[in-house]
Amino acid sequence: MKTTELGRTGEHVSRLALGCMQMGTTTDETTSFAMLDRYLDAGGTFLDTADCYAWWSTRGSNGGESEELLGRWLTRTGRREEVFLATKGSGMVHDLDAIWGDAPEPDWTVARRNYDGAGAGVLRSALEGSLRRMRTDHVDLYYVHVDDRATPLEETLETLHAFVTEGKVRFLGWSNVRTWRLERIRQLADRHGWTAPVAVQQQHSYLRRRAGLENGSIVDDEQLDYLRAHDDLTLVAYSPITKGIYDSAARREGHWAMEPYLGPDADARLAAVAEVAAEVGCTPNQAVLAWLLHQTSPRVVPLMGPRTLEQYQVGMAALDVELSAEALHRLDAAGA
Ligand SMILES: NC(=O)c1ccc[n+]([C@@H]2O[C@H](COP(=O)([O-])OP(=O)(O)OC[C@H]3O[C@@H](n4cnc5c(N)ncnc54)[C@H](OP(=O)(O)O)[C@@H]3O)[C@@H](O)[C@H]2O)c1
C-alpha cells in the first residue's frame, strides 16, 4: 500500500487507515484478527482506536475492549513494529448509569456532558490504561479525542508534551476540534516549546455539511482552507463513507448519519458519485473512498471502519479505483 507523510514529520503512514472501533464488541475476535492480519499483509500500517471504544455497544461495557483486543492480537502476532498505532484519550465518559438510564440505547446528550476531558490527571491515567490494554510501551500517535474547553490548554499541552519526552507517545493529534482552537493550540505549543499536533482527526466525507450546522467535529470550508495552508497537519477523515450510506437510497432513508448532510446540494452530490461509480465500475462507497484518497490539498487519510470482512474487502478495493481528472472535477463541481 502506498504511504503518505504524517504532517511534515518524515514519518510515513499507509494512506488508508483501519478503524478498530468495533473490534472486540460488535465485531468478534476471529473476524477482527482476520481483518488486522489481512490489512497488515496488504501493507497497511495505520491502526486507530481509543480508550473509550466501545462503551456504547452494550450496557455494562466500560470501554477499552478495542484496545484489549489489539493487545491480544499484537502479543499473538508480534507485529507491533509493523504498526503505526494511534489511540485517544479524553473521550471516555463518567456516570454510565445516568447515560444509559432505563433505555435500551445510551443517551448521547447526557454522554456529551460527561466526557472525562483533557485534564492532566485524566490524560495520564488514560494513557497508562491504553498502554496496559494494548500491551505496549508506547503509542505512535496520541489524540485528544474530544476537544475540552473547560481545561486550560496549557495544562493539556504540557501533559501531552511530557508523554512525548517520556517516550510513551511519538506524535500528537487532536480530534473533534474547531479551527480557531487548533490555531490556538499550535500557537501555545510554539510559544512554550511544547510538542505540537501533527494530525487532526475529523468527520469528513464527500457529502458536504449543511449550512447552519452546530458541529465542531465535521470539517467545514474554513477548516479545509486552514489545512490547505498548513500541510504540517494531516487530516485523518473518520466516518469517510458516512456509515455506508452512499450505496443505496434505502440505506440513507431516515439514517441518523445523514442528518448533518441534508443540504440543498446532497442530491446532486449523491447523483454524481453514483454516476462516476457506475462509469469506473465500483460501488458509490468505494468511489467516495477513492475521491478522498485522490485529494492532494489538503491530503486526506481516510479512516474506514468496517464491521465485517466483506466490508473490509470492499473498502480496501477502493485503493485500486483510479479517478480521472475529469471525474474528479465533476465530483468536486456537483452541487456547487
Ligand atoms: N475521532 C472520533 O471522534 C471518531 C468517531 C467515529 C469513528 N472514529 C474512528 O474512525 C473509524 C471509522 O469510523 P466509522 O466506523 O464511522 O466509519 P465508516 O466506515 O464510515 O462507517 C462504518 C460503517 O459503515 C458501514 N459500512 C462499512 N463498509 C461498508 C460497505 N462496504 N458497504 C456498506 N456499508 C459499509 C457499516 O455499517 P453497518 O454496521 O450498519 O453495516 C460500518 O459499521 C472508527 O473505527 C474509529 O477508529 C473516530
The ligand as a Gaussian input file, in Angstrom:
#p B3LYP/6-31G(d) Opt

LIG

0 1
 N      -12.467000      10.748000      16.431000
 C      -13.721000      10.399000      16.556000
 O      -14.496000      11.019000      17.294000
 C      -14.223000       9.203000      15.802000
 C      -15.603000       8.981000      15.650000
 C      -16.034000       7.869000      14.928000
 C      -15.092000       6.986000      14.403000
 N      -13.767000       7.217000      14.589000
 C      -12.750000       6.296000      14.033000
 O      -12.976000       6.175000      12.641000
 C      -13.170000       4.807000      12.290000
 C      -14.170000       4.744000      11.166000
 O      -15.369000       5.408000      11.527000
 P      -16.771000       4.837000      11.119000
 O      -16.912000       3.461000      11.640000
 O      -17.773000       5.851000      11.495000
 O      -16.567000       4.803000       9.512000
 P      -17.413000       4.299000       8.305000
 O      -16.528000       3.366000       7.547000
 O      -17.957000       5.495000       7.599000
 O      -18.647000       3.518000       8.915000
 C      -18.582000       2.159000       9.275000
 C      -19.935000       1.519000       8.995000
 O      -20.229000       1.690000       7.623000
 C      -20.874000       0.559000       7.104000
 N      -20.022000       0.008000       6.055000
 C      -18.694000      -0.161000       6.069000
 N      -18.282000      -0.675000       4.909000
 C      -19.369000      -0.830000       4.143000
 C      -19.593000      -1.301000       2.836000
 N      -18.589000      -1.742000       2.088000
 N      -20.839000      -1.289000       2.340000
 C      -21.864000      -0.846000       3.101000
 N      -21.726000      -0.389000       4.366000
 C      -20.487000      -0.386000       4.864000
 C      -21.052000      -0.409000       8.259000
 O      -22.339000      -0.171000       8.795000
 P      -23.224000      -1.395000       9.381000
 O      -22.541000      -1.778000      10.637000
 O      -24.565000      -0.760000       9.581000
 O      -23.220000      -2.471000       8.337000
 C      -19.974000       0.020000       9.230000
 O      -20.300000      -0.295000      10.555000
 C      -13.585000       4.123000      13.575000
 O      -13.271000       2.756000      13.584000
 C      -12.785000       4.887000      14.594000
 O      -11.462000       4.361000      14.653000
 C      -13.328000       8.313000      15.248000

